[in-house]
Amino acid sequence: MCEQFGVSRQSYYQHRDVDFAKLAFKGFVLEYIREIRAKAPRIGCQKLFEMCKSYFKDKFTMGRDAFYSLLRESGLMLRIKRRKARTTYADPYPPFTRI
């Protein structure tokens, strides 16, 4: 039957095992996160995770790493601003070597 429709058996069984309820729930979570990010765009991911747990209560069964992956895939993860290390000093006597 798979040959008649032009799909492999593997893709048929993978499609059959998809949990559409979880996919719909992820959509609700992403919609909620977008609402929060519209109000507070710099809120951290850990705080978002806690807010989602309290908002969805028992329905929220996603773990922290899966939540972070969902944010990363949808482009909602914040970028970490890194400081550039200062390796040289213009002053020949930096403040920590003065007596």
PDB file as gemmi writes it, atoms N, CA and C in Angstrom:
CRYST1    1.000    1.000    1.000  90.00  90.00  90.00 P 1                      
ATOM      1  N   MET A   1       0.821  -1.182   0.000  1.00  0.00           N  
ATOM      2  CA  MET A   1       0.000   0.000   0.000  1.00  0.00           C  
ATOM      3  C   MET A   1       0.878   1.264   0.000  1.00  0.00           C  
ATOM      4  N   CYS A   2       2.014   1.211   0.722  1.00  0.00           N  
ATOM      5  CA  CYS A   2       2.912   2.374   0.768  1.00  0.00           C  
ATOM      6  C   CYS A   2       3.479   2.677  -0.615  1.00  0.00           C  
ATOM      7  N   GLU A   3       3.750   1.624  -1.405  1.00  0.00           N  
ATOM      8  CA  GLU A   3       4.286   1.826  -2.741  1.00  0.00           C  
ATOM      9  C   GLU A   3       3.281   2.546  -3.633  1.00  0.00           C  
ATOM     10  N   GLN A   4       2.003   2.260  -3.453  1.00  0.00           N  
ATOM     11  CA  GLN A   4       0.977   2.893  -4.273  1.00  0.00           C  
ATOM     12  C   GLN A   4       0.897   4.401  -3.996  1.00  0.00           C  
ATOM     13  N   PHE A   5       1.130   4.792  -2.756  1.00  0.00           N  
ATOM     14  CA  PHE A   5       1.070   6.216  -2.411  1.00  0.00           C  
ATOM     15  C   PHE A   5       2.423   6.906  -2.541  1.00  0.00           C  
ATOM     16  N   GLY A   6       3.457   6.147  -2.791  1.00  0.00           N  
ATOM     17  CA  GLY A   6       4.774   6.724  -3.016  1.00  0.00           C  
ATOM     18  C   GLY A   6       5.491   7.148  -1.751  1.00  0.00           C  
ATOM     19  N   VAL A   7       5.212   6.481  -0.638  1.00  0.00           N  
ATOM     20  CA  VAL A   7       5.909   6.778   0.614  1.00  0.00           C  
ATOM     21  C   VAL A   7       6.558   5.503   1.122  1.00  0.00           C  
ATOM     22  N   SER A   8       7.604   5.666   1.902  1.00  0.00           N  
ATOM     23  CA  SER A   8       8.270   4.495   2.457  1.00  0.00           C  
ATOM     24  C   SER A   8       7.500   4.003   3.688  1.00  0.00           C  
ATOM     25  N   ARG A   9       7.757   2.771   4.049  1.00  0.00           N  
ATOM     26  CA  ARG A   9       7.097   2.233   5.249  1.00  0.00           C  
ATOM     27  C   ARG A   9       7.539   2.977   6.501  1.00  0.00           C  
ATOM     28  N   GLN A  10       8.814   3.360   6.527  1.00  0.00           N  
ATOM     29  CA  GLN A  10       9.337   4.075   7.686  1.00  0.00           C  
ATOM     30  C   GLN A  10       8.607   5.403   7.879  1.00  0.00           C  
ATOM     31  N   SER A  11       8.417   6.153   6.803  1.00  0.00           N  
ATOM     32  CA  SER A  11       7.732   7.443   6.951  1.00  0.00           C  
ATOM     33  C   SER A  11       6.273   7.249   7.337  1.00  0.00           C  
ATOM     34  N   TYR A  12       5.631   6.176   6.865  1.00  0.00           N  
ATOM     35  CA  TYR A  12       4.249   5.898   7.254  1.00  0.00           C  
ATOM     36  C   TYR A  12       4.147   5.648   8.753  1.00  0.00           C  
ATOM     37  N   TYR A  13       5.023   4.824   9.287  1.00  0.00           N  
ATOM     38  CA  TYR A  13       4.953   4.503  10.707  1.00  0.00           C  
ATOM     39  C   TYR A  13       5.383   5.682  11.574  1.00  0.00           C  
ATOM     40  N   GLN A  14       6.330   6.490  11.105  1.00  0.00           N  
ATOM     41  CA  GLN A  14       6.707   7.677  11.868  1.00  0.00           C  
ATOM     42  C   GLN A  14       5.564   8.675  11.915  1.00  0.00           C  
ATOM     43  N   HIS A  15       4.862   8.830  10.819  1.00  0.00           N  
ATOM     44  CA  HIS A  15       3.732   9.752  10.785  1.00  0.00           C  
ATOM     45  C   HIS A  15       2.601   9.246  11.675  1.00  0.00           C  
ATOM     46  N   ARG A  16       2.440   7.950  11.727  1.00  0.00           N  
ATOM     47  CA  ARG A  16       1.374   7.366  12.530  1.00  0.00           C  
ATOM     48  C   ARG A  16       1.622   7.582  14.023  1.00  0.00           C  
ATOM     49  N   ASP A  17       2.897   7.666  14.418  1.00  0.00           N  
ATOM     50  CA  ASP A  17       3.235   7.809  15.823  1.00  0.00           C  
ATOM     51  C   ASP A  17       3.270   9.260  16.296  1.00  0.00           C  
ATOM     52  N   VAL A  18       3.004  10.214  15.422  1.00  0.00           N  
ATOM     53  CA  VAL A  18       3.040  11.629  15.806  1.00  0.00           C  
ATOM     54  C   VAL A  18       1.876  11.918  16.748  1.00  0.00           C  
ATOM     55  N   ASP A  19       2.185  12.570  17.852  1.00  0.00           N  
ATOM     56  CA  ASP A  19       1.159  12.933  18.822  1.00  0.00           C  
ATOM     57  C   ASP A  19       0.725  14.370  18.533  1.00  0.00           C  
ATOM     58  N   PHE A  20      -0.421  14.493  17.893  1.00  0.00           N  
ATOM     59  CA  PHE A  20      -0.891  15.811  17.480  1.00  0.00           C  
ATOM     60  C   PHE A  20      -1.314  16.666  18.660  1.00  0.00           C  
ATOM     61  N   ALA A  21      -1.692  16.051  19.756  1.00  0.00           N  
ATOM     62  CA  ALA A  21      -2.055  16.829  20.953  1.00  0.00           C  
ATOM     63  C   ALA A  21      -0.830  17.555  21.500  1.00  0.00           C  
ATOM     64  N   LYS A  22       0.333  16.887  21.491  1.00  0.00           N  
ATOM     65  CA  LYS A  22       1.561  17.534  21.961  1.00  0.00           C  
ATOM     66  C   LYS A  22       1.974  18.664  21.029  1.00  0.00           C  
ATOM     67  N   LEU A  23       1.797  18.465  19.724  1.00  0.00           N  
ATOM     68  CA  LEU A  23       2.130  19.522  18.771  1.00  0.00           C  
ATOM     69  C   LEU A  23       1.240  20.747  18.976  1.00  0.00           C  
ATOM     70  N   ALA A  24      -0.043  20.512  19.228  1.00  0.00           N  
ATOM     71  CA  ALA A  24      -0.962  21.623  19.472  1.00  0.00           C  
ATOM     72  C   ALA A  24      -0.606  22.332  20.771  1.00  0.00           C  
ATOM     73  N   PHE A  25      -0.224  21.564  21.795  1.00  0.00           N  
ATOM     74  CA  PHE A  25       0.145  22.166  23.077  1.00  0.00           C  
ATOM     75  C   PHE A  25       1.406  23.021  22.930  1.00  0.00           C  
ATOM     76  N   LYS A  26       2.368  22.551  22.131  1.00  0.00           N  
ATOM     77  CA  LYS A  26       3.571  23.352  21.889  1.00  0.00           C  
ATOM     78  C   LYS A  26       3.205  24.676  21.224  1.00  0.00           C  
ATOM     79  N   GLY A  27       2.205  24.638  20.355  1.00  0.00           N  
ATOM     80  CA  GLY A  27       1.727  25.870  19.726  1.00  0.00           C  
ATOM     81  C   GLY A  27       1.155  26.838  20.746  1.00  0.00           C  
ATOM     82  N   PHE A  28       0.398  26.314  21.723  1.00  0.00           N  
ATOM     83  CA  PHE A  28      -0.152  27.165  22.786  1.00  0.00           C  
ATOM     84  C   PHE A  28       0.965  27.754  23.640  1.00  0.00           C  
ATOM     85  N   VAL A  29       1.966  26.950  23.933  1.00  0.00           N  
ATOM     86  CA  VAL A  29       3.093  27.426  24.738  1.00  0.00           C  
ATOM     87  C   VAL A  29       3.829  28.539  23.991  1.00  0.00           C  
ATOM     88  N   LEU A  30       4.079  28.352  22.704  1.00  0.00           N  
ATOM     89  CA  LEU A  30       4.777  29.369  21.921  1.00  0.00           C  
ATOM     90  C   LEU A  30       3.961  30.659  21.831  1.00  0.00           C  
ATOM     91  N   GLU A  31       2.659  30.532  21.709  1.00  0.00           N  
ATOM     92  CA  GLU A  31       1.801  31.719  21.666  1.00  0.00           C  
ATOM     93  C   GLU A  31       1.865  32.483  22.989  1.00  0.00           C  
ATOM     94  N   TYR A  32       1.859  31.757  24.096  1.00  0.00           N  
ATOM     95  CA  TYR A  32       1.959  32.376  25.414  1.00  0.00           C  
ATOM     96  C   TYR A  32       3.313  33.072  25.589  1.00  0.00           C  
ATOM     97  N   ILE A  33       4.377  32.429  25.130  1.00  0.00           N  
ATOM     98  CA  ILE A  33       5.716  33.007  25.242  1.00  0.00           C  
ATOM     99  C   ILE A  33       5.832  34.275  24.401  1.00  0.00           C  
ATOM    100  N   ARG A  34       5.234  34.249  23.210  1.00  0.00           N  
ATOM    101  CA  ARG A  34       5.270  35.455  22.364  1.00  0.00           C  
ATOM    102  C   ARG A  34       4.533  36.623  23.022  1.00  0.00           C  
ATOM    103  N   GLU A  35       3.435  36.333  23.713  1.00  0.00           N  
ATOM    104  CA  GLU A  35       2.711  37.384  24.437  1.00  0.00           C  
ATOM    105  C   GLU A  35       3.585  37.983  25.536  1.00  0.00           C  
ATOM    106  N   ILE A  36       4.274  37.111  26.265  1.00  0.00           N  
ATOM    107  CA  ILE A  36       5.140  37.583  27.349  1.00  0.00           C  
ATOM    108  C   ILE A  36       6.300  38.381  26.775  1.00  0.00           C  
ATOM    109  N   ARG A  37       6.905  37.897  25.711  1.00  0.00           N  
ATOM    110  CA  ARG A  37       8.044  38.591  25.115  1.00  0.00           C  
ATOM    111  C   ARG A  37       7.630  39.934  24.516  1.00  0.00           C  
ATOM    112  N   ALA A  38       6.362  40.070  24.115  1.00  0.00           N  
ATOM    113  CA  ALA A  38       5.899  41.364  23.600  1.00  0.00           C  
ATOM    114  C   ALA A  38       5.859  42.396  24.728  1.00  0.00           C  
ATOM    115  N   LYS A  39       5.502  41.938  25.926  1.00  0.00           N  
ATOM    116  CA  LYS A  39       5.430  42.846  27.078  1.00  0.00           C  
ATOM    117  C   LYS A  39       6.805  43.071  27.701  1.00  0.00           C  
ATOM    118  N   ALA A  40       7.582  42.004  27.837  1.00  0.00           N  
ATOM    119  CA  ALA A  40       8.896  42.084  28.480  1.00  0.00           C  
ATOM    120  C   ALA A  40       9.901  41.316  27.620  1.00  0.00           C  
ATOM    121  N   PRO A  41      10.511  41.980  26.636  1.00  0.00           N  
ATOM    122  CA  PRO A  41      11.358  41.257  25.685  1.00  0.00           C  
ATOM    123  C   PRO A  41      12.658  40.705  26.259  1.00  0.00           C  
ATOM    124  N   ARG A  42      13.133  41.213  27.391  1.00  0.00           N  
ATOM    125  CA  ARG A  42      14.412  40.762  27.931  1.00  0.00           C  
ATOM    126  C   ARG A  42      14.248  39.781  29.089  1.00  0.00           C  
ATOM    127  N   ILE A  43      13.087  39.192  29.253  1.00  0.00           N  
ATOM    128  CA  ILE A  43      12.877  38.251  30.357  1.00  0.00           C  
ATOM    129  C   ILE A  43      13.668  36.970  30.077  1.00  0.00           C  
ATOM    130  N   GLY A  44      14.237  36.401  31.102  1.00  0.00           N  
ATOM    131  CA  GLY A  44      15.098  35.242  30.953  1.00  0.00           C  
ATOM    132  C   GLY A  44      14.341  33.953  30.695  1.00  0.00           C  
ATOM    133  N   CYS A  45      15.046  32.963  30.169  1.00  0.00           N  
ATOM    134  CA  CYS A  45      14.430  31.693  29.800  1.00  0.00           C  
ATOM    135  C   CYS A  45      14.008  30.891  31.025  1.00  0.00           C  
ATOM    136  N   GLN A  46      14.801  30.954  32.087  1.00  0.00           N  
ATOM    137  CA  GLN A  46      14.433  30.225  33.303  1.00  0.00           C  
ATOM    138  C   GLN A  46      13.140  30.785  33.891  1.00  0.00           C  
ATOM    139  N   LYS A  47      13.008  32.092  33.897  1.00  0.00           N  
ATOM    140  CA  LYS A  47      11.785  32.716  34.405  1.00  0.00           C  
ATOM    141  C   LYS A  47      10.598  32.391  33.502  1.00  0.00           C  
ATOM    142  N   LEU A  48      10.825  32.354  32.192  1.00  0.00           N  
ATOM    143  CA  LEU A  48       9.761  31.957  31.264  1.00  0.00           C  
ATOM    144  C   LEU A  48       9.304  30.530  31.543  1.00  0.00           C  
ATOM    145  N   PHE A  49      10.256  29.664  31.801  1.00  0.00           N  
ATOM    146  CA  PHE A  49       9.942  28.269  32.102  1.00  0.00           C  
ATOM    147  C   PHE A  49       9.067  28.172  33.348  1.00  0.00           C  
ATOM    148  N   GLU A  50       9.425  28.908  34.389  1.00  0.00           N  
ATOM    149  CA  GLU A  50       8.633  28.899  35.620  1.00  0.00           C  
ATOM    150  C   GLU A  50       7.249  29.495  35.394  1.00  0.00           C  
ATOM    151  N   MET A  51       7.159  30.547  34.580  1.00  0.00           N  
ATOM    152  CA  MET A  51       5.867  31.158  34.289  1.00  0.00           C  
ATOM    153  C   MET A  51       4.965  30.202  33.514  1.00  0.00           C  
ATOM    154  N   CYS A  52       5.535  29.458  32.582  1.00  0.00           N  
ATOM    155  CA  CYS A  52       4.756  28.484  31.819  1.00  0.00           C  
ATOM    156  C   CYS A  52       4.273  27.350  32.715  1.00  0.00           C  
ATOM    157  N   LYS A  53       5.132  26.914  33.638  1.00  0.00           N  
ATOM    158  CA  LYS A  53       4.718  25.858  34.568  1.00  0.00           C  
ATOM    159  C   LYS A  53       3.555  26.311  35.432  1.00  0.00           C  
ATOM    160  N   SER A  54       3.582  27.559  35.889  1.00  0.00           N  
ATOM    161  CA  SER A  54       2.491  28.036  36.737  1.00  0.00           C  
ATOM    162  C   SER A  54       1.235  28.345  35.920  1.00  0.00           C  
ATOM    163  N   TYR A  55       1.378  28.759  34.670  1.00  0.00           N  
ATOM    164  CA  TYR A  55       0.225  29.108  33.840  1.00  0.00           C  
ATOM    165  C   TYR A  55      -0.510  27.856  33.366  1.00  0.00           C  
ATOM    166  N   PHE A  56       0.225  26.858  32.879  1.00  0.00           N  
ATOM    167  CA  PHE A  56      -0.395  25.657  32.320  1.00  0.00           C  
ATOM    168  C   PHE A  56      -0.617  24.558  33.362  1.00  0.00           C  
ATOM    169  N   LYS A  57      -0.032  24.693  34.523  1.00  0.00           N  
ATOM    170  CA  LYS A  57      -0.173  23.777  35.662  1.00  0.00           C  
ATOM    171  C   LYS A  57       0.153  22.330  35.281  1.00  0.00           C  
ATOM    172  N   ASP A  58      -0.785  21.398  35.433  1.00  0.00           N  
ATOM    173  CA  ASP A  58      -0.522  19.971  35.220  1.00  0.00           C  
ATOM    174  C   ASP A  58      -0.341  19.597  33.747  1.00  0.00           C  
ATOM    175  N   LYS A  59      -0.831  20.413  32.849  1.00  0.00           N  
ATOM    176  CA  LYS A  59      -0.709  20.109  31.423  1.00  0.00           C  
ATOM    177  C   LYS A  59       0.719  20.305  30.919  1.00  0.00           C  
ATOM    178  N   PHE A  60       1.502  21.099  31.635  1.00  0.00           N  
ATOM    179  CA  PHE A  60       2.870  21.401  31.210  1.00  0.00           C  
ATOM    180  C   PHE A  60       3.789  20.297  31.705  1.00  0.00           C  
ATOM    181  N   THR A  61       4.073  19.332  30.829  1.00  0.00           N  
ATOM    182  CA  THR A  61       4.907  18.185  31.197  1.00  0.00           C  
ATOM    183  C   THR A  61       6.277  18.258  30.553  1.00  0.00           C  
ATOM    184  N   MET A  62       6.563  19.359  29.889  1.00  0.00           N  
ATOM    185  CA  MET A  62       7.830  19.526  29.192  1.00  0.00           C  
ATOM    186  C   MET A  62       8.948  19.804  30.192  1.00  0.00           C  
ATOM    187  N   GLY A  63      10.104  19.217  29.963  1.00  0.00           N  
ATOM    188  CA  GLY A  63      11.252  19.471  30.812  1.00  0.00           C  
ATOM    189  C   GLY A  63      11.978  20.734  30.397  1.00  0.00           C  
ATOM    190  N   ARG A  64      12.945  21.129  31.213  1.00  0.00           N  
ATOM    191  CA  ARG A  64      13.672  22.371  30.968  1.00  0.00           C  
ATOM    192  C   ARG A  64      14.429  22.340  29.641  1.00  0.00           C  
ATOM    193  N   ASP A  65      15.139  21.243  29.372  1.00  0.00           N  
ATOM    194  CA  ASP A  65      15.937  21.169  28.152  1.00  0.00           C  
ATOM    195  C   ASP A  65      15.058  21.141  26.908  1.00  0.00           C  
ATOM    196  N   ALA A  66      13.936  20.444  26.970  1.00  0.00           N  
ATOM    197  CA  ALA A  66      13.001  20.424  25.842  1.00  0.00           C  
ATOM    198  C   ALA A  66      12.407  21.817  25.630  1.00  0.00           C  
ATOM    199  N   PHE A  67      12.150  22.526  26.724  1.00  0.00           N  
ATOM    200  CA  PHE A  67      11.631  23.886  26.641  1.00  0.00           C  
ATOM    201  C   PHE A  67      12.651  24.805  25.978  1.00  0.00           C  
ATOM    202  N   TYR A  68      13.911  24.686  26.372  1.00  0.00           N  
ATOM    203  CA  TYR A  68      14.967  25.502  25.768  1.00  0.00           C  
ATOM    204  C   TYR A  68      15.122  25.167  24.286  1.00  0.00           C  
ATOM    205  N   SER A  69      15.016  23.901  23.936  1.00  0.00           N  
ATOM    206  CA  SER A  69      15.106  23.509  22.524  1.00  0.00           C  
ATOM    207  C   SER A  69      13.955  24.098  21.721  1.00  0.00           C  
ATOM    208  N   LEU A  70      12.773  24.110  22.304  1.00  0.00           N  
ATOM    209  CA  LEU A  70      11.610  24.703  21.643  1.00  0.00           C  
ATOM    210  C   LEU A  70      11.832  26.192  21.405  1.00  0.00           C  
ATOM    211  N   LEU A  71      12.376  26.883  22.400  1.00  0.00           N  
ATOM    212  CA  LEU A  71      12.669  28.307  22.245  1.00  0.00           C  
ATOM    213  C   LEU A  71      13.720  28.532  21.164  1.00  0.00           C  
ATOM    214  N   ARG A  72      14.745  27.696  21.165  1.00  0.00           N  
ATOM    215  CA  ARG A  72      15.828  27.838  20.195  1.00  0.00           C  
ATOM    216  C   ARG A  72      15.318  27.599  18.772  1.00  0.00           C  
ATOM    217  N   GLU A  73      14.478  26.565  18.588  1.00  0.00           N  
ATOM    218  CA  GLU A  73      13.952  26.233  17.263  1.00  0.00           C  
ATOM    219  C   GLU A  73      13.048  27.339  16.731  1.00  0.00           C  
ATOM    220  N   SER A  74      12.305  27.983  17.619  1.00  0.00           N  
ATOM    221  CA  SER A  74      11.362  29.012  17.178  1.00  0.00           C  
ATOM    222  C   SER A  74      11.980  30.405  17.159  1.00  0.00           C  
ATOM    223  N   GLY A  75      13.243  30.514  17.536  1.00  0.00           N  
ATOM    224  CA  GLY A  75      13.927  31.802  17.485  1.00  0.00           C  
ATOM    225  C   GLY A  75      13.576  32.734  18.631  1.00  0.00           C  
ATOM    226  N   LEU A  76      13.119  32.196  19.744  1.00  0.00           N  
ATOM    227  CA  LEU A  76      12.734  33.012  20.892  1.00  0.00           C  
ATOM    228  C   LEU A  76      13.766  32.999  22.007  1.00  0.00           C  
ATOM    229  N   MET A  77      14.874  32.334  21.788  1.00  0.00           N  
ATOM    230  CA  MET A  77      15.929  32.284  22.789  1.00  0.00           C  
ATOM    231  C   MET A  77      16.696  33.594  22.755  1.00  0.00           C  
ATOM    232  N   LEU A  78      17.042  34.121  23.916  1.00  0.00           N  
ATOM    233  CA  LEU A  78      17.793  35.364  23.981  1.00  0.00           C  
ATOM    234  C   LEU A  78      19.253  35.128  23.662  1.00  0.00           C  
ATOM    235  N   ARG A  79      19.879  36.124  23.080  1.00  0.00           N  
ATOM    236  CA  ARG A  79      21.312  36.048  22.830  1.00  0.00           C  
ATOM    237  C   ARG A  79      22.039  36.522  24.068  1.00  0.00           C  
ATOM    238  N   ILE A  80      23.104  35.830  24.412  1.00  0.00           N  
ATOM    239  CA  ILE A  80      23.901  36.208  25.571  1.00  0.00           C  
ATOM    240  C   ILE A  80      24.935  37.219  25.109  1.00  0.00           C  
ATOM    241  N   LYS A  81      24.959  38.356  25.771  1.00  0.00           N  
ATOM    242  CA  LYS A  81      25.958  39.356  25.446  1.00  0.00           C  
ATOM    243  C   LYS A  81      27.224  39.034  26.228  1.00  0.00           C  
ATOM    244  N   ARG A  82      28.291  38.813  25.519  1.00  0.00           N  
ATOM    245  CA  ARG A  82      29.559  38.482  26.146  1.00  0.00           C  
ATOM    246  C   ARG A  82      30.448  39.715  26.152  1.00  0.00           C  
ATOM    247  N   ARG A  83      31.170  39.871  27.228  1.00  0.00           N  
ATOM    248  CA  ARG A  83      32.133  40.954  27.296  1.00  0.00           C  
ATOM    249  C   ARG A  83      33.414  40.530  26.612  1.00  0.00           C  
ATOM    250  N   LYS A  84      34.039  41.487  25.988  1.00  0.00           N  
ATOM    251  CA  LYS A  84      35.324  41.199  25.375  1.00  0.00           C  
ATOM    252  C   LYS A  84      36.397  41.342  26.448  1.00  0.00           C  
ATOM    253  N   ALA A  85      37.253  40.355  26.551  1.00  0.00           N  
ATOM    254  CA  ALA A  85      38.300  40.365  27.569  1.00  0.00           C  
ATOM    255  C   ALA A  85      39.311  41.459  27.262  1.00  0.00           C  
ATOM    256  N   ARG A  86      39.686  42.182  28.270  1.00  0.00           N  
ATOM    257  CA  ARG A  86      40.688  43.237  28.105  1.00  0.00           C  
ATOM    258  C   ARG A  86      42.042  42.644  28.481  1.00  0.00           C  
ATOM    259  N   THR A  87      42.888  42.505  27.489  1.00  0.00           N  
ATOM    260  CA  THR A  87      44.162  41.825  27.724  1.00  0.00           C  
ATOM    261  C   THR A  87      45.334  42.779  27.860  1.00  0.00           C  
ATOM    262  N   THR A  88      45.188  44.007  27.384  1.00  0.00           N  
ATOM    263  CA  THR A  88      46.282  44.972  27.507  1.00  0.00           C  
ATOM    264  C   THR A  88      45.759  46.242  28.149  1.00  0.00           C  
ATOM    265  N   TYR A  89      46.643  46.950  28.807  1.00  0.00           N  
ATOM    266  CA  TYR A  89      46.298  48.198  29.460  1.00  0.00           C  
ATOM    267  C   TYR A  89      47.133  49.320  28.845  1.00  0.00           C  
ATOM    268  N   ALA A  90      46.499  50.430  28.569  1.00  0.00           N  
ATOM    269  CA  ALA A  90      47.221  51.576  28.006  1.00  0.00           C  
ATOM    270  C   ALA A  90      48.119  52.220  29.064  1.00  0.00           C  
ATOM    271  N   ASP A  91      47.688  52.149  30.308  1.00  0.00           N  
ATOM    272  CA  ASP A  91      48.453  52.721  31.410  1.00  0.00           C  
ATOM    273  C   ASP A  91      49.619  51.770  31.740  1.00  0.00           C  
ATOM    274  N   PRO A  92      50.856  52.269  31.762  1.00  0.00           N  
ATOM    275  CA  PRO A  92      51.975  51.361  32.063  1.00  0.00           C  
ATOM    276  C   PRO A  92      51.941  50.845  33.503  1.00  0.00           C  
ATOM    277  N   TYR A  93      51.232  51.533  34.378  1.00  0.00           N  
ATOM    278  CA  TYR A  93      51.086  51.109  35.769  1.00  0.00           C  
ATOM    279  C   TYR A  93      49.611  50.926  36.070  1.00  0.00           C  
ATOM    280  N   PRO A  94      49.079  49.735  35.804  1.00  0.00           N  
ATOM    281  CA  PRO A  94      47.653  49.509  36.060  1.00  0.00           C  
ATOM    282  C   PRO A  94      47.324  49.728  37.537  1.00  0.00           C  
ATOM    283  N   PRO A  95      46.078  50.019  37.849  1.00  0.00           N  
ATOM    284  CA  PRO A  95      45.699  50.368  39.221  1.00  0.00           C  
ATOM    285  C   PRO A  95      46.003  49.279  40.239  1.00  0.00           C  
ATOM    286  N   PHE A  96      46.035  48.039  39.859  1.00  0.00           N  
ATOM    287  CA  PHE A  96      46.249  46.970  40.833  1.00  0.00           C  
ATOM    288  C   PHE A  96      47.732  46.746  41.138  1.00  0.00           C  
ATOM    289  N   THR A  97      48.662  47.411  40.410  1.00  0.00           N  
ATOM    290  CA  THR A  97      50.090  47.241  40.717  1.00  0.00           C  
ATOM    291  C   THR A  97      50.683  48.457  41.392  1.00  0.00           C  
ATOM    292  N   ARG A  98      49.922  49.526  41.526  1.00  0.00           N  
ATOM    293  CA  ARG A  98      50.441  50.736  42.168  1.00  0.00           C  
ATOM    294  C   ARG A  98      50.552  50.534  43.687  1.00  0.00           C  
ATOM    295  N   ILE A  99      51.540  51.170  44.241  1.00  0.00           N  
ATOM    296  CA  ILE A  99      51.739  51.045  45.671  1.00  0.00           C  
ATOM    297  C   ILE A  99      51.231  52.255  46.395  1.00  0.00           C  
TER     298      ILE A  99                                                      
END                                                                             
